[in-house]
């Protein structure tokens, strides 16, 4: 059964809400993802005030999440000649966005865990059951997290066609 066509405003709001939900699964907050979605679909750069107005959020919330998106490398600040306001825009290439998110998740989540596991791995072996169990679990975690880290590192190095060719080879 065909669905009714949406107006631009309805479609925009649905996408922003969906991106916000998806973002919370990536480990970023909903508002941060909604700002990213708004900038992603905007044909021109937006000011903080425009973002606040579109999403009905406070200046503090907007500023905090804009800074976080810049830290993630997902949006960029620009200036327009003759205008003192700061404008923000998003990378539009979805593959580059995916690679940037993979880079950041690897840097923020996996690499710190790998470092801690390396430290825990150096526990003095007192031959107790507790130490033996800790060493075994640490070894298995380090292997698993290391594989995830290697995979994300590989994803960030691939261009889109190479990545999908790799996935197709895995399927066989």
Secondary structure, DSSP 8 states (H G I E B T S, - for coil): -------HHHHHHHHHHHHHHHHHHHTS-HHHHHHHHHHHH-SS-EEHHHHHHHHT--HHHHHHHHHHHHHTTSEEEEE-TT--SEEEEE---HHHHHHHHHHHHIIIIIHHHHHHHHHHHT------HHHHHHHHHHHHHHHHHHHHHHHHHHHHHS-HHHHHHHHHHHH-
